[in-house]
Amino acid sequence: MNLKKWMAVALSGAALVAAAGCGGGDSAPAKSAAASGSKVSGQVTVSGSSALLPLAKDAAAKFKAKNPDVSITLNAGGSGTGLKQVAEGSVNIGNSDVPAEKKLPADKAKGLVDHKVCVLTVAPVANKDIGDKVKSLTKKQLQDVFTAKVTNWKDVGGPDEPIVLVTRPTTSGTRALFTELALAGAEEASNKSLETDDSGTLIQSIAQIKGAIGYVALSYLVNNKDVVPIGIDGVAPTLENTYNGKYPVWGYEHMYTKGEATGAVKAYIDYVMSDEYGVEIEKQGYGVSSKMKKK
């Protein structure tokens, strides 16, 4: 090949490379290592919200299938615990049902970076003997029940039997969300003998105790027939009613990092928020943030 032909071929190849690297305004954004399929490695530690734990676990399993060299450790403990631990640097990610400033001092919250990964719907749930008769409660009735102003189901349209509260600790983000949006800020009565922030344990207690009531993330009710969800002001706790703004008790689920996420931590969060994983979110009873009509 003579010199002129060789230069023409070289220039043509350079032009193709330049065109590939300089897409127009509608070109796809750059992808993270996880989204582009390249392997990542490292360790990720997560704690916090029990409401977000099922999604975090599912995403971790699917992420690890693609990135076997990543180690992911997940614990619940409540939103307050997760936020405290990520602020202290003892975990990489703190999962929370509420914004960090609701659980942490302003200076601690300021150092955290928020990643809103999905929408959480919180539903009152009762033992079947109640849920089969009481389909819905007004916000005032809910407030009276959870503050123990009303202690017998007959006073809110149910059978003549005691109301048994299955409560959550003050560190719970699910409790904070429910208190604000379902109870209008009224302080929930405490039942230390049946207090837990483990949603699986909470559902089991409600299923086994006549007259029991509590509240859980909608994700825990997928394929669950042991307890019965109760509507609020005649509106059932469903994703459709959350999206259209009719159901009032919902919030964004947050994954917080101390400073900007990097390495395997960033890759994991990017995967949770990717279009690829987005199709899995609704299957588990969580909402897709972009579908919310009421922000």
N, C-alpha and C positions, 0 to 999 in steps of 0.2 A: 504494500500500500504506500503510495507516494505521500509526501508531506502535506499537500493540500487536502487530499482525501481524508488523511488521519485527523487533521484539525477540524474538518467539517463534522466528522463523526463525534469527536470529543465535544464540540460546541453543542451539537444536537442533544447529547446525553445530559450536558449541564443544564440546558433549557428545560428538559423534562424534570430534572430534580428540582429546579427552581419553581416550576409550575406546581409540583406536588407539595412544596413547602409553603406556598404563598396563596392559599385558597382565597376565594372571594368572601364577601360579607356573610353568605349563607353557609359557609363551610362548617363542618362539625367541630365542636370544641375539643381540645386536647383531653385524652382520657388518662385516668390514673393507672398505675401498674395493674391493679386488680381488674379494672374494667377492660383494659386492653389485652388481658390474658397472660401477661408475663408474670412469672412466679415472684412472690415476695417471701421474706422470712423474718423471724423475730418473735417477740412475746407481747401479748395484749392482755391486760388485766382489767376487769370490769366489775363494778358493784353498783347497787342502788335499787331502783324501782322494781318491785315484784311484778307490777303490771306490764312492764316492758320485757321482762325476763323471757317469756316464751318466744317472742320475736328475736331477741338478741341471741338466744340459743339456736334457733332455726337458721338464722343468718350465719352464725358462727360455723355451724356444721357444713353449710353449703360453701362458705368461703374457704374452709379448711380443705374441702374436697378439691378445690382448685389450687390451694396453696398449702400443701401438706407440711411445709417447713415452718408454718406459723403455729405458735402455741397460744390458745385463748382460754383464760380462766374467768368464769362468770359466777358471780354471787349476787343474791338479792340483798335484803337488809333494810330496804326502804330508801326513798329518795334523799332524805336528810343524811343518811349514812353515806350514800354514794357521793353526794356533793361534798361532804366533809372530807372524805378520803381522797377524792380527786384534787381538792384544794390543797390538801396536805402533801400530795404527791405520792401517796401510798398505792394508788391505782392509776391506770392510764385514762380510764373513762368512767365518769359518774353518770349513771342513768337517772333521770328525774321526770316525774309527772308534772312538775311545776317549774317556773323560772327560778334560777339559782338565788336571786335576790329575796325570794320568799323564805328561804331556809338558811341563808348565810349572811354574815355581816357584809356591808357594801364593799369594803376593801377586798374581801375574799372573793366575792362574786365577780368583781371587776376583772380579776385575773383569769377568769374562765372563758372559754370560747364555746358558744352554743351551736349545736347541730340539731335542727328540728327534723326528726326522721319519719314521723308519722303522726296520726291523730288517734287519741285515746277516748273512747266512750265509756263512761262509768254508769253501771246499772244497779239499782236496788234489786236485791234478790232475796227470796224467802223460801222457807220450807214448803213443800208441796201442799200441805194441808191448808196453808194460808194463800199461797199463790194461785191455787185453783179457785179460790173464792174472791180474793182481792186482786183485781187486774191492774188497778191504777190507784195512786194516791195523789192528792194535791200537794203542792210545796208546803203549805201550812200543816197538813197532816204528817208529811215526812218530818218536818221540823219537830212537831209534837212527839212523834215516835222516837226519833233519835236523840232528843233531849230528855226523854223519859217523863215528859209532861203527861203523855198518854201511856198507860202500861197494860191495857187490855185491848185485844184486837176488836172486840165488839164496839169500841168507841170510834173505829174508823171503817166500819162496814164489814168486819170479819167475824169469826166465831168467838164464842165466849171462852177465851183462853189467854194466859199471860203472854206478853210480848217479851221475847228473849233477844237482846242485842248481842250480836257478834261484832266486836269493835276492833279498831286498828290503833296502833300507837301514834303518838304525836309526831314521830319522825316520818310517818307515811305521807307520801305525796298524793296518793289516791285519796286519803282522808282530807288533805288540804283542799283538793279539787272539789270533792263532794261537799265539804263544809261551806265553801264559797258559793258554789253554783246551785246546790240542791237545798241547803239549809240556811241560805241567806246570811252566812257568817255566824250562826248560832253555835255555841260550843256543844259538841257531841258528848253525851253521857258516856262514862267509862264503865266497862265491865271487865275488870282485870282477869277474871277466871276464864273468859273467852276472848282474850285480846291477842290478835296475831296480825302480822303483815305478810304472812305467807298465804297467798290467795287460794292455793290448793287446799290448805288446812282450813281456811275460812269456809270454803264451799262445803267441805266434808262435815264441818260442825253444823252448818245450817241444814244440810241434808238429813242429819241424824237427830236434830232437836226440834220437837214440835214447837211451833210458834216463833221460830228463829227468823231473824232478818239481819242482813248486812248489805254490803255493796262490793262489787268487783268490776274489773275491766271486762268489756264485752268479749275480749279475746278468750277469757276463761269460760265463756258460755258456748263456744263453738263445739258442737257435738256433745254438749253436756245436758243430760235430762234429769239430773239429781236435784236441781233447784229450779225455781221459777222466777224469771225476771218480772219486775213490776214497773208499769209505766208511770210517768209523771204528768199530771194534768191531762190524762187521756192520751198521751203520746208515748208509744212504745220505744224502748231503747234499741234502735237499729241503726246501721250505717246510713241507710237512705235518709232517715229522719235527722241524723247528725249532719249529713252533707247539706240538706235543704234548710237547716237552721231551726227546725221544729223542736228537736230534742235539746234541752239546755245544758246537760252535764257532760262536757267534753273539754279536752285540752290537747295541746301539742305534746308529744313525747320528745324529750331532749336527751342527747348524748353530749355531755360536757367534757372538754379536755382542758388541761392547764396550759394555756398558750396554744399556738397552732399545732394541730396534729401532724405527726411525721411518720415515715416508715410504715411498719405493719399496722400501727394504730390508724393512720390516715387511710391506708388501703382498705381496712375493715369497715370504717365509717363510710368511705366512698362506695363500697359495695352495698351496704345497707340502703344508701340513698340513690342507688343506680336504677335505671329503667329496667335492667335485667331482674333485679330483686323486687322491684315495685309490684310486679304481678303476683308475688307471693303474699304481700301485705294484707290484702283484703281477705284472702283465704283464711287468715288467722284471726279475723275479727277486728283488725285495726283499719283506720282510714288513711287514704292517700291525701296528703296535705293539699295538693293542687286541685282536688275536687271540692274543697270546702267553698261553699257559696258565701258563707258568713265567716270572715276572717277573725 
